[in-house]
Amino acid sequence: MGNSDSKLNFRKAVIQLTTKTQPVEASEDVFWDQFWTDVNLTAQDMFALVPAAEIRAVREESPSNLATLCYKAVERLVLNADSGCVCERDRQTVLSCIRLLTRILPYIFEDPDWRGFFWSTVPKVGKTVDESDDECTRPLAESLLTAISDLLFCPDFTVESHGRTSADGPSDIQSIDSCEFIWEAGVGFAQSPPLNHTHDSSRAELLKLLLTCFSEEMYQSPSDTHTPNPWVSFFCSRENRHALPLFTSLLNVVCAYDPVGYGIPYNHLMFSDQRGMLAELALQTLIVSLEQELVDHSNTSPNPSTNTDTCSADYNKNTAAEGCQTTRGENLFVNYLSRIHREEDFHFILRGISRLLNNPLLQTYLPHSCKKIQFHQELLVLFWKLCDLNKKFLFYVLKSSDVLDILVPILFYLNDARTNQSRVGLVHICVFILLLLSGERNFGVRLNKPYSVRVPMDISVFAGTHADLLIVVFHKIITSGHQRLQPLYDCLLTIIVNVSPYLKSLSMVAANKLLHLLEVFSSPWFLFCSPVNHHLVFFLLEVFNNIIQYQFDGNFNLVYGIIRKRNLFHQLANLPTDVSSIQKALQRKRRSNSTHNAVFMETNNPCNTACSEAPYKTTPVQTGTLNASLKAMPRIDKLTETSQVSEDGTTLSLQQSDSTHSQSDHSSETRVRDTEPTSGEDEEKCETGDCDGSQKRVSSSSDWAPTPDWVLSWKSKLPLQTIMRLLQVLVPQVEKICIDKGLTDESEILKFLQHGTLVGLLPVPHPILIRKYQANEGTALWFRTYMWGIIYLRNEDPPVWYDTDVKLFEIQRI
């Protein structure tokens, strides 16, 4: 009954606010207290009782009343943060203010006229404007963020009190050392505080408000997001005295979370999991806080000579005492993340991320008996940022086979999402991570470990290594993925090129998949229908050359496949370049209804007769599914920087003029590519994953047409010499063995190839070229858009940003 009265009274207060035509003074506490004092409403109740239409009506018709409401709510938070929320009534008041601000803020952000409201100066709580104190006034946003930070370490509200009593004064609360109250053991904190669901719930409410504050970025167009997010800048600056314990608390809560727990079946259906909700919000808050690095990359590189343990409670005191070179513009979260270096911390982080990424892959005898997390996309973003910002962490990941615990779930997500148009963004982030990892030699070496764990995937059955798994999944994406994944083909092949010099033994299945891709991409009509399609052939030829030159001994399956498919290479070498042949090839394209599916039909491929793959069909999307658009993705030449691997294993970055003479020479297309818009010039948004124009790969612009000179310009640079020499030497030998021994079983041929050698018969080995991911503005904008799109769609209970005028991306109902 009391809850019903609370709802009724609150609704009356809202109606009074919306119907008042005259401004209500801030001093009328009786009126304003109706919105938070003795209000016992859930977040869902708050959203239902404060309709969007009424918030917009107050914003337009009584802007001063909306401004006063925000000011009074922040003032109440500040007062309670200073006093320490000593009683239950104060805590309930704080929660009501949090929920009300979470509801209102998006409607303030969506109006450009209100853009600077929270950054305007207002009288500081407890002082008057007439006082001469320098801190007499401060932006409302700073007061709000400071109060949220203080409340996140408020004893008996969000953390354990450590024996303090309610008699402790405000001065004790202000002088509290929050490094002693980190939420979870892990990085820089050894003690594991007792689990308290009430505290977790309060933390989650505060983090949701914090995310709402940060979300002002969602209401700016992509062209306006080059300026730093002021909310994140202040929250992650030295002006936030809780920056270090907040960073470690968020990171530790995420990495320590175990959704399975003790493994009791269906426990997630019997008990509410407040820690799971907190882990998800902590993860979202963390990746948004680290997003600020995209604005200024110059201050994020750790000093290798600095032996500073960022993960100790003393670090905050030391840096403050020593006057660390940290300015207001530097993001402390990025600074702390980049300076983690202890192996036990890396182990804790990697084990936590791996456990959570593998959680959706768990198989149990009892259906749905184990909780499956839904925030794997945010986890992938965090893993990306860890590898990108902390190179020591990246090297730690790659120095053992632990990286395969990350690789397998990534390949699972890739395969699972490949036909679903609403999950194309997930495919992109997975490919980006693999592109980053493939730039390191150790990744290719680790792929040689046998693949024994069987994850439920509809792919070909094979016995081989993780490299085979990677190639089979990539082949599946290309041949039966959604057409919006076409811009990723060169990224997928670049990853295979990067790891190919280190692959010791491909299975027959994987070898046939690579040869099938060459068969597809080398068909004349496919080569002639776009100015960039032939790049895919260059990539595949470079893969074959790398394996033949550097890993010939163990790759007899691939060599056998090349011999069987030798006509492919002869056809490439004799590709017609006259006008009539070009036109004849293009006519086949015009007769095809779909440039994507027709080219990838595998019915004529004898190597796949034993394949257990399901036929291609697009996964149906549930009607009414909301989808967030993404920014255009840069092309592979903008994403990577070519490096040459020397004999001692070190890499040397090549200048653009040098790299143009590489095995996969792309310089022949410079004139064509210069006429295409880059991702920075193309400001049009596209549906999720439809990046850089999904039709650019297979259907070129109408004003472009292939010419004999154009074909000759790149045909003459096809790196066929090594493969042709291999065929010249081995084909006669294989044919002679077959005739002399009357062989019809390929196993004998494979045995012959396994013990054969081409030492001294092949051309001088070419240098190994690695295309490493290179940070750029295009991918920065892509990640920002993708990240906020996930957060928008994941926060649906209550729907914080639903039906607001978001400008960073578009929301489509599919």
C-alpha positions in Angstrom: 0.0 0.0 0.0 2.8 2.3 0.9 4.5 1.8 -2.5 1.2 2.7 -4.2 1.0 5.9 -2.2 4.6 6.7 -3.1 3.8 6.2 -6.8 0.7 8.4 -6.6 2.5 11.2 -4.7 5.4 11.1 -7.1 3.1 11.2 -10.1 1.3 14.2 -8.7 4.7 16.0 -8.3 5.5 15.3 -11.9 2.1 16.6 -13.0 2.6 19.8 -10.9 6.0 20.3 -12.6 4.6 19.9 -16.1 1.6 22.1 -15.5 3.4 25.0 -13.8 3.7 28.0 -16.1 5.8 30.1 -13.7 9.3 29.2 -12.5 9.6 27.5 -9.2 12.3 28.9 -7.0 15.2 26.7 -6.0 14.5 27.7 -2.4 11.1 26.0 -2.4 12.4 22.8 -0.8 9.0 21.5 0.0 8.1 21.3 -3.7 11.4 19.8 -4.9 11.7 17.3 -2.1 8.6 15.5 -3.5 10.8 14.1 -6.2 13.3 12.2 -3.9 12.4 12.4 -0.2 10.5 9.4 1.0 10.1 8.2 -2.5 10.4 4.4 -2.8 10.3 3.7 -6.5 12.3 1.3 -8.6 14.1 2.5 -11.7 11.4 0.9 -13.9 8.7 2.8 -11.9 10.6 6.1 -12.3 10.8 5.6 -16.1 7.1 4.8 -16.3 6.0 7.7 -14.1 8.1 10.3 -16.0 7.1 10.0 -19.6 9.4 11.2 -22.4 6.7 13.6 -23.8 6.4 15.4 -20.4 10.2 15.8 -20.0 10.3 17.4 -23.5 7.3 19.5 -22.7 9.0 20.9 -19.5 12.2 21.4 -21.5 10.5 23.5 -24.1 7.8 25.3 -22.0 9.4 25.7 -18.6 13.2 25.3 -19.1 14.0 27.1 -15.8 12.0 24.5 -13.9 13.9 21.6 -15.6 17.2 23.3 -14.9 16.2 23.8 -11.2 15.1 20.2 -10.9 18.5 19.0 -12.2 20.4 21.4 -10.0 18.4 20.4 -6.9 18.9 16.7 -7.6 22.6 17.2 -7.9 22.7 19.3 -4.8 21.0 16.6 -2.9 23.5 14.0 -4.1 26.4 16.3 -3.1 25.0 16.8 0.4 24.4 13.1 1.0 27.9 12.3 -0.4 29.5 14.8 1.9 27.5 13.5 4.9 28.1 9.8 4.1 24.5 8.6 3.8 24.4 7.8 7.5 20.8 6.5 7.5 18.6 4.4 5.3 16.4 7.4 4.5 19.4 9.2 3.0 20.4 6.2 0.9 16.9 5.9 -0.5 16.9 9.6 -1.3 20.2 9.2 -3.1 18.8 6.3 -5.1 15.7 8.4 -6.1 18.0 11.2 -7.3 20.1 8.8 -9.2 17.1 7.3 -11.0 15.5 10.6 -11.7 18.7 12.0 -13.3 19.2 8.8 -15.3 15.8 9.4 -16.7 16.1 13.1 -17.5 19.7 13.5 -18.7 19.3 11.9 -22.2 16.5 14.5 -23.0 18.8 17.3 -22.0 21.6 16.0 -24.1 19.4 15.6 -27.2 18.7 19.3 -27.4 21.7 21.3 -28.8 20.5 24.4 -26.9 21.0 22.5 -23.6 24.5 21.2 -24.6 26.4 23.4 -22.2 23.9 23.4 -19.3 25.8 21.0 -17.1 29.1 22.8 -17.8 27.7 26.2 -16.7 28.9 27.5 -13.4 26.5 27.4 -10.5 26.8 28.3 -6.8 28.7 25.6 -4.9 26.6 23.8 -2.3 26.8 25.4 1.1 28.2 28.7 -0.2 26.9 31.9 -1.7 27.8 33.6 -4.9 29.1 36.6 -2.9 31.9 34.6 -1.3 35.3 35.3 -2.7 36.6 31.7 -2.4 38.0 30.5 -5.7 36.0 27.3 -5.5 32.8 29.2 -4.8 31.5 28.1 -8.2 32.1 25.1 -10.3 30.3 23.4 -13.3 27.3 21.3 -12.3 28.8 18.4 -14.2 31.9 18.4 -12.0 29.8 18.5 -8.8 27.7 15.5 -10.1 30.7 13.4 -11.1 32.5 14.1 -7.9 29.4 13.1 -5.9 29.0 9.9 -7.9 32.7 9.1 -7.3 32.4 9.7 -3.6 29.2 7.6 -3.4 30.8 4.7 -5.1 33.1 4.4 -2.0 30.5 5.4 0.6 30.6 3.0 3.7 27.5 1.0 4.3 26.0 2.2 1.0 28.4 0.8 -1.7 31.3 -0.6 0.4 31.7 -2.2 3.8 32.2 0.2 6.6 35.4 -1.4 8.1 34.1 -0.9 11.6 33.2 2.7 11.2 30.0 3.8 12.9 27.3 6.2 11.8 28.7 8.7 14.3 31.7 9.3 12.1 31.5 12.9 10.9 31.6 14.3 7.4 35.3 15.0 7.7 36.0 11.3 8.2 34.1 10.6 5.0 36.0 13.2 3.0 39.3 11.9 4.3 38.6 8.3 3.6 41.3 6.4 1.6 39.2 4.7 -1.1 42.2 2.5 -2.1 41.3 0.4 1.0 37.7 -0.1 -0.3 38.4 -1.5 -3.8 35.4 -3.7 -4.7 37.2 -6.9 -5.6 40.5 -8.6 -5.3 42.7 -8.7 -8.3 44.9 -6.1 -9.9 46.7 -4.2 -7.1 44.3 -5.4 -4.3 44.7 -8.7 -2.5 41.8 -8.7 -0.1 38.4 -10.1 -1.4 35.6 -8.1 0.3 32.5 -10.1 1.3 29.8 -10.2 -1.3 27.0 -7.8 -0.6 24.1 -7.8 -3.0 22.7 -4.5 -1.7 26.1 -2.8 -2.3 26.3 -4.3 -5.7 22.8 -3.0 -6.5 23.7 0.5 -5.4 27.0 0.5 -7.4 25.0 -0.6 -10.5 22.6 2.3 -10.1 25.5 4.8 -9.8 27.3 3.3 -12.8 24.2 3.5 -14.9 23.9 7.2 -14.0 27.7 7.6 -14.8 27.2 6.0 -18.2 24.2 8.3 -18.8 26.5 11.3 -18.1 29.1 9.9 -20.5 26.4 9.3 -23.2 26.3 13.0 -24.2 28.6 11.8 -27.0 25.8 9.8 -28.5 23.9 13.1 -29.3 26.7 14.5 -31.4 27.2 13.7 -35.0 30.4 11.7 -35.9 32.0 14.8 -37.3 31.6 16.5 -33.9 33.2 13.8 -31.8 36.8 14.7 -32.5 36.7 16.9 -29.4 37.2 15.2 -26.0 34.2 14.1 -24.0 34.3 16.5 -21.1 32.5 14.1 -18.8 35.1 11.4 -19.3 37.9 13.9 -19.2 37.0 15.1 -15.8 36.1 11.7 -14.4 39.4 10.2 -15.5 41.6 13.2 -14.5 43.6 13.9 -11.4 40.7 16.1 -10.1 38.9 12.8 -9.3 40.6 11.6 -6.2 39.1 8.2 -6.6 40.4 7.6 -10.1 42.8 4.7 -9.2 40.5 2.7 -6.9 37.7 3.2 -9.4 39.8 1.9 -12.3 41.0 -1.1 -10.3 37.5 -1.8 -8.9 35.9 -1.8 -12.4 38.6 -4.0 -13.9 38.7 -6.5 -11.0 34.9 -6.8 -10.8 34.8 -7.7 -14.5 37.7 -10.1 -14.5 36.7 -11.9 -11.2 33.1 -12.5 -12.3 32.2 -16.1 -12.7 28.7 -16.6 -14.0 28.8 -20.4 -13.3 29.8 -20.1 -9.7 29.7 -23.4 -7.9 28.2 -25.0 -11.0 24.8 -25.7 -9.4 22.3 -26.3 -12.3 19.7 -23.5 -12.8 21.1 -21.4 -10.0 20.7 -18.3 -12.1 16.9 -19.0 -12.3 16.5 -19.4 -8.6 18.6 -16.4 -7.4 19.1 -12.9 -8.8 22.6 -12.2 -9.9 23.4 -8.6 -8.8 27.1 -9.2 -9.4 26.4 -10.1 -13.0 24.6 -6.9 -13.6 27.4 -4.9 -11.8 30.0 -6.7 -13.9 28.3 -5.7 -17.2 27.8 -2.1 -16.2 31.4 -1.9 -14.8 32.6 -3.3 -18.2 30.7 -0.7 -20.1 31.9 2.1 -17.9 35.5 0.9 -18.2 35.5 0.7 -22.1 33.9 4.2 -22.3 36.4 5.6 -19.9 39.3 4.2 -22.0 37.7 5.5 -25.2 39.1 8.9 -24.4 42.5 7.6 -25.6 41.3 7.9 -29.1 41.5 11.7 -28.9 45.1 11.9 -27.8 47.4 8.9 -28.5 50.6 10.7 -27.7 50.4 10.4 -23.9 49.4 6.8 -23.7 52.7 5.1 -24.4 54.3 3.8 -21.2 57.9 4.8 -20.5 59.8 1.5 -20.7 62.4 2.7 -18.3 59.9 3.5 -15.6 59.5 0.8 -13.0 56.3 1.9 -11.5 53.7 -0.5 -10.2 50.4 1.1 -11.1 48.5 -1.6 -9.3 49.3 -0.8 -5.8 47.4 1.4 -3.4 50.5 3.4 -2.8 50.7 4.4 -6.4 48.1 7.2 -6.1 49.9 8.7 -3.2 53.3 8.4 -4.8 52.3 10.1 -8.0 50.5 12.9 -6.2 53.6 13.5 -4.0 56.0 13.4 -6.9 54.0 15.6 -9.2 53.6 12.9 -11.8 53.6 14.2 -15.4 49.8 14.0 -15.5 47.9 17.0 -16.9 44.1 17.6 -16.8 44.1 16.4 -20.5 45.6 13.0 -19.7 43.3 10.1 -19.1 44.4 8.4 -15.9 42.5 5.2 -16.8 44.5 4.9 -20.0 47.6 5.7 -18.0 47.0 3.0 -15.4 46.1 0.4 -18.0 49.1 1.1 -20.1 51.5 0.7 -17.1 50.2 -2.6 -15.6 53.2 -5.0 -15.9 53.1 -7.7 -13.2 52.6 -11.2 -14.6 50.2 -12.1 -11.9 48.0 -9.2 -12.9 48.2 -10.2 -16.6 47.3 -13.8 -15.6 44.3 -12.6 -13.6 43.0 -10.3 -16.4 43.6 -12.9 -19.2 42.0 -15.7 -17.2 39.0 -13.6 -16.4 38.4 -12.5 -20.0 39.0 -16.0 -21.3 36.5 -17.5 -18.8 33.8 -15.0 -19.8 34.4 -15.2 -23.5 34.1 -19.0 -23.4 31.0 -19.0 -21.2 28.5 -18.9 -24.1 30.3 -21.9 -25.6 29.6 -24.1 -22.5 27.7 -27.3 -23.2 25.7 -29.0 -20.5 23.7 -32.2 -20.3 20.7 -30.2 -18.8 19.4 -27.6 -21.3 19.8 -24.0 -20.2 21.1 -25.1 -16.8 24.1 -22.8 -16.9 24.0 -19.0 -17.1 25.2 -17.6 -20.4 26.5 -14.0 -20.4 25.4 -11.5 -23.1 28.2 -8.9 -22.8 30.8 -10.7 -24.9 30.9 -7.8 -27.4 32.0 -5.4 -24.6 34.5 -8.0 -23.5 36.0 -8.1 -27.0 36.3 -4.3 -27.0 38.1 -4.4 -23.6 40.5 -7.1 -24.8 41.2 -5.0 -27.9 42.0 -1.9 -25.8 44.2 -4.0 -23.4 46.3 -5.3 -26.4 46.4 -1.9 -28.1 47.3 0.2 -25.1 49.5 -2.2 -23.2 52.0 -4.0 -25.4 53.4 -5.9 -22.5 50.0 -7.5 -22.0 49.9 -8.3 -25.7 53.3 -10.0 -25.5 52.1 -11.9 -22.4 49.0 -13.1 -24.2 51.1 -14.4 -27.1 54.0 -16.0 -25.2 52.0 -19.1 -24.3 49.1 -21.1 -25.8 46.7 -19.1 -23.6 46.0 -17.0 -26.6 44.1 -19.9 -28.1 41.6 -19.7 -25.3 40.8 -16.3 -26.7 41.0 -17.4 -30.4 38.5 -20.3 -30.2 35.6 -18.2 -28.8 36.4 -15.4 -31.3 36.2 -17.9 -34.2 32.9 -19.3 -32.6 31.4 -15.8 -32.6 32.6 -15.2 -36.2 31.0 -18.4 -37.4 27.8 -17.9 -35.4 27.2 -14.3 -36.5 28.3 -14.6 -40.1 24.7 -14.8 -41.6 22.9 -12.5 -39.2 22.8 -8.9 -40.5 22.1 -7.5 -37.0 25.5 -9.0 -35.8 27.8 -7.8 -38.5 29.4 -5.4 -36.0 30.4 -8.4 -33.9 32.1 -9.9 -36.9 34.1 -6.7 -37.5 35.4 -6.5 -33.9 36.5 -10.1 -34.0 38.3 -9.6 -37.3 40.0 -6.4 -35.9 41.3 -8.4 -32.9 42.7 -11.2 -35.1 44.3 -8.6 -37.4 46.0 -7.0 -34.4 47.2 -10.4 -33.1 48.4 -11.7 -36.5 50.9 -8.9 -36.7 53.0 -10.7 -34.1 55.1 -13.8 -35.0 54.1 -15.6 -31.8 50.5 -15.7 -32.9 51.3 -17.7 -36.0 53.5 -20.0 -34.0 50.8 -20.7 -31.4 48.4 -21.7 -34.2 50.3 -24.9 -34.8 48.9 -26.4 -31.6 46.5 -29.3 -32.3 42.9 -28.4 -32.1 41.2 -30.9 -29.8 38.5 -29.0 -28.0 35.3 -29.4 -30.0 33.2 -26.3 -30.0 29.7 -26.6 -31.5 30.2 -25.0 -35.0 28.6 -26.0 -38.4 32.0 -26.3 -40.1 33.8 -29.1 -41.9 35.0 -32.0 -39.8 38.8 -32.0 -39.7 41.7 -33.3 -37.7 44.4 -30.6 -37.4 45.6 -27.5 -35.7 44.1 -24.2 -34.6 45.4 -22.8 -37.9 43.1 -25.2 -39.8 40.2 -24.0 -37.6 41.0 -20.4 -38.4 41.1 -21.1 -42.2 38.0 -23.2 -42.2 36.0 -20.5 -40.4 37.3 -17.7 -42.6 36.4 -19.8 -45.7 32.9 -20.2 -44.2 32.5 -16.5 -43.6 33.5 -15.7 -47.2 31.5 -18.4 -48.9 28.3 -18.3 -46.8 28.4 -15.1 -44.8 26.1 -12.1 -45.2 26.9 -9.9 -48.2 27.6 -7.0 -45.9 30.8 -8.8 -44.8 32.4 -8.3 -48.2 34.5 -5.3 -47.1 36.2 -7.7 -44.7 37.5 -10.2 -47.2 40.9 -8.4 -47.6 41.2 -8.3 -43.7 40.5 -12.0 -43.5 43.1 -12.8 -46.1 45.6 -10.4 -44.6 45.4 -12.3 -41.3 46.1 -15.6 -43.1 49.0 -13.9 -45.0 50.5 -12.7 -41.7 50.5 -16.2 -40.1 51.3 -18.2 -43.2 55.1 -18.2 -42.9 54.7 -20.0 -39.5 52.1 -22.7 -40.3 53.9 -26.0 -40.2 51.3 -28.4 -41.4 47.9 -27.6 -42.9 45.2 -30.3 -43.0 43.8 -31.4 -46.3 40.5 -29.7 -45.5 42.2 -26.3 -44.8 44.4 -26.6 -47.9 41.4 -27.3 -50.1 39.6 -24.3 -48.6 42.4 -22.0 -49.6 42.5 -23.4 -53.1 38.7 -23.0 -53.4 39.0 -19.4 -52.5 41.7 -18.9 -55.2 39.3 -20.7 -57.6 36.6 -18.3 -56.7 38.6 -15.1 -56.7 40.6 -15.9 -59.9 37.5 -16.3 -62.1 37.8 -13.7 -64.9 34.3 -12.1 -64.3 35.1 -11.6 -60.6 38.5 -10.1 -61.4 37.1 -7.7 -64.0 33.9 -6.5 -62.2 35.7 -4.3 -59.6 38.9 -2.3 -59.5 40.1 -4.0 -56.3 39.0 -7.6 -56.5 42.3 -8.8 -57.8 44.0 -7.9 -54.5 42.4 -11.0 -53.1 44.3 -13.1 -55.6 47.6 -11.4 -54.6 46.9 -12.2 -51.0 46.2 -15.9 -51.6 49.3 -16.2 -53.9 51.4 -14.7 -51.1 50.0 -17.2 -48.6 51.0 -20.1 -51.0 54.4 -18.6 -51.6 55.1 -18.1 -47.8 54.2 -21.7 -47.1 56.2 -23.2 -50.0 59.3 -21.1 -49.2 59.3 -21.3 -45.4 57.2 -24.4 -44.4 57.4 -26.8 -47.4 58.4 -29.9 -45.4 55.2 -30.3 -43.4 52.7 -28.9 -45.9 52.4 -31.8 -48.3 48.6 -31.6 -48.2 48.8 -28.1 -49.6 51.4 -29.0 -52.2 49.2 -31.9 -53.3 46.3 -29.6 -53.6 48.3 -27.1 -55.7 49.3 -29.9 -58.0 45.7 -31.1 -58.4 44.5 -27.6 -59.0 47.5 -26.6 -61.2 45.1 -25.4 -64.0 44.1 -22.5 -61.7 47.6 -21.1 -61.8 48.0 -21.7 -65.5 44.8 -19.9 -66.1 45.9 -17.0 -64.0 49.2 -16.8 -65.9 47.3 -16.8 -69.2 44.5 -14.5 -68.1 43.1 -12.9 -71.3 43.5 -9.2 -71.5 41.8 -8.3 -74.8 38.6 -6.3 -74.9 36.4 -9.0 -76.2 37.4 -11.5 -73.5 36.9 -8.9 -70.8 33.4 -8.1 -72.1 32.5 -11.8 -72.4 33.5 -12.4 -68.8 31.5 -9.4 -67.6 28.4 -10.7 -69.4 28.4 -13.7 -67.1 28.2 -11.3 -64.2 25.2 -9.5 -65.6 23.4 -12.8 -66.0 23.9 -13.5 -62.3 21.2 -12.3 -59.9 23.6 -12.1 -57.0 27.2 -11.2 -57.4 27.8 -12.6 -53.9 26.2 -16.0 -53.8 26.7 -17.1 -57.4 30.5 -16.8 -57.2 30.7 -18.9 -54.1 28.8 -22.0 -55.1 30.8 -25.0 -54.1 28.9 -27.6 -56.1 31.7 -27.9 -58.7 34.5 -28.2 -56.1 35.4 -31.9 -55.8 37.5 -31.2 -52.7 34.4 -30.5 -50.6 32.3 -33.7 -51.3 33.0 -35.0 -47.8 32.2 -31.7 -46.2 29.6 -31.7 -43.5 28.7 -28.0 -43.7 25.2 -26.9 -43.9 24.0 -25.0 -47.0 24.1 -21.3 -47.0 21.1 -19.5 -45.6 20.7 -16.2 -43.9 19.8 -16.4 -40.2 16.3 -14.9 -39.8 16.3 -11.8 -37.6 13.5 -11.6 -35.0 10.9 -9.1 -36.2 11.3 -5.7 -34.5 14.9 -6.2 -33.6 16.7 -2.9 -33.0 19.9 -2.4 -34.8 22.6 0.4 -34.5 24.3 1.7 -37.6 28.1 1.8 -37.9 30.6 4.2 -39.4 32.4 3.3 -42.6 35.4 1.0 -42.0 38.8 2.0 -43.6 40.3 -0.2 -46.3 43.1 -2.6 -45.5 45.8 -0.3 -46.8 44.6 2.3 -44.2 44.3 -0.3 -41.4 47.8 -1.7 -41.7 51.5 -0.8 -42.0 53.8 -3.2 -43.9 56.8 -4.5 -42.0 59.6 -6.8 -43.1 60.8 -9.6 -40.9 64.6 -9.9 -40.8 66.6 -13.0 -40.2 66.9 -12.4 -36.4 63.2 -12.1 -36.1 63.0 -8.3 -35.7 60.6 -6.3 -37.9 61.5 -3.3 -39.9 58.8 -0.9 -41.0 58.8 -0.3 -44.7 58.3 3.1 -46.3 55.4 3.4 -48.7 57.7 3.5 -51.6 59.4 0.3 -50.5 56.3 -1.6 -49.6 54.8 -1.1 -53.1 57.3 -3.7 -54.4 56.0 -6.4 -52.0 54.7 -9.8 -53.0 51.1 -8.6 -53.0 51.9 -5.5 -54.9 49.0 -3.1 -54.8 50.6 -0.1 -56.4 49.2 -0.9 -59.8 45.9 0.3 -58.5 47.0 3.6 -57.0 45.4 5.5 -59.8 42.1 3.7 -59.4 42.0 3.8 -55.6 42.8 7.4 -55.5 39.6 8.1 -57.2 37.6 6.3 -54.5 36.4 8.1 -51.4 38.3 7.2 -48.3 36.5 6.5 -45.0 37.2 10.0 -43.8 35.6 11.5 -46.9 32.6 9.2 -47.0 30.4 10.5 -44.2 27.4 8.5 -45.1 26.2 6.1 -42.4 25.4 2.5 -43.3 23.5 -0.3 -41.6 25.5 -2.3 -39.1 28.5 -3.8 -40.8 27.8 -2.3 -44.2 31.0 -0.5 -43.9 32.9 1.2 -46.7 30.0 0.3 -49.0 29.3 -3.4 -49.2 29.0 -3.2 -53.0 32.5 -1.7 -53.5 34.1 -5.1 -53.6 31.9 -6.8 -56.2 30.1 -4.1 -58.0 32.2 -1.2 -58.9 31.0 2.3 -59.7 29.1 2.8 -62.9 31.8 5.1 -64.3 34.6 2.5 -64.0 35.2 -0.2 -66.6 38.1 -2.6 -66.9 40.6 -2.0 -69.8 43.4 -4.2 -71.3 46.0 -1.8 -69.9 44.5 -2.0 -66.4 44.5 -5.8 -66.5 48.1 -5.9 -67.8 49.3 -3.4 -65.1 48.6 -6.0 -62.3 48.7 -9.3 -64.2 52.4 -8.8 -64.9 53.0 -8.5 -61.2 51.3 -11.7 -60.1 53.8 -13.6 -57.9 53.5 -16.9 -59.7 57.2 -17.7 -60.1 57.6 -19.9 -57.0 54.4 -21.9 -57.6 55.2 -22.4 -61.3 58.7 -23.6 -60.4 57.2 -26.1 -57.9 54.8 -27.4 -60.5 57.5 -27.6 -63.1 59.6 -29.8 -60.7 56.9 -32.0 -59.0 54.2 -32.6 -61.5 56.4 -34.8 -63.8 57.7 -36.7 -60.7 54.1 -37.3 -59.4 52.9 -38.4 -62.9 55.9 -40.8 -63.3 55.2 -42.4 -59.9 51.5 -42.8 -60.8 52.3 -44.4 -64.1 55.2 -46.6 -62.9 53.3 -47.9 -59.8 49.8 -47.7 -61.2 48.8 -45.6 -58.2 45.1 -44.6 -57.7 45.4 -43.9 -54.0 46.4 -40.4 -53.0 48.0 -41.6 -49.8 51.0 -42.9 -51.6 51.4 -39.6 -53.4 51.1 -37.7 -50.1 53.8 -40.0 -48.7 56.1 -39.2 -51.6 55.5 -35.4 -51.2 56.0 -35.7 -47.5 59.5 -37.0 -47.9 60.4 -34.8 -51.0 62.4 -31.6 -51.0 62.8 -28.6 -53.2 66.0 -27.3 -51.7 68.0 -25.5 -54.3 65.2 -25.7 -56.9 63.0 -22.8 -55.8 63.8 -19.1 -56.4 65.6 -17.2 -53.6 63.1 -16.9 -50.7 61.4 -13.6 -50.6 61.4 -11.6 -47.3 58.5 -12.2 -45.0 56.1 -9.2 -45.0 53.8 -8.6 -42.1 50.9 -6.1 -42.2 50.5 -4.8 -38.7 47.4 -3.0 -37.6 48.0 0.8 -37.5 45.8 3.0 -35.3 44.0 5.6 -37.4 41.1 8.1 -37.2 38.8 5.9 -39.2 39.0 2.9 -36.9 38.8 5.2 -33.9 35.5 6.5 -35.1 34.3 3.0 -35.9 35.1 1.7 -32.4 33.4 4.7 -30.8 30.2 4.2 -32.8 30.2 0.4 -32.3 30.8 0.7 -28.6 28.0 3.2 -28.0 25.7 1.2 -30.3 26.2 -1.9 -28.0 25.6 0.1 -24.8 22.4 1.7 -26.3 21.0 -1.7 -27.2 22.1 -3.6 -24.1 20.6 -1.1 -21.6 16.9 -1.9 -22.1 15.7 -2.4 -18.6 15.1 0.4 -18.0 15.5 1.7 -21.6 17.8 4.6 -20.8 18.2 6.0 -24.3 15.3 4.5 -26.1 13.4 6.9 -28.4 15.8 9.8 -27.9 17.3 11.7 -30.8 20.7 9.9 -31.0 23.0 11.3 -33.7 26.2 9.3 -33.4 24.5 6.4 -35.1 21.1 5.4 -36.5 18.7 3.0 -34.9 16.9 0.8 -37.4 14.1 -1.7 -36.7 14.6 -4.8 -38.8 
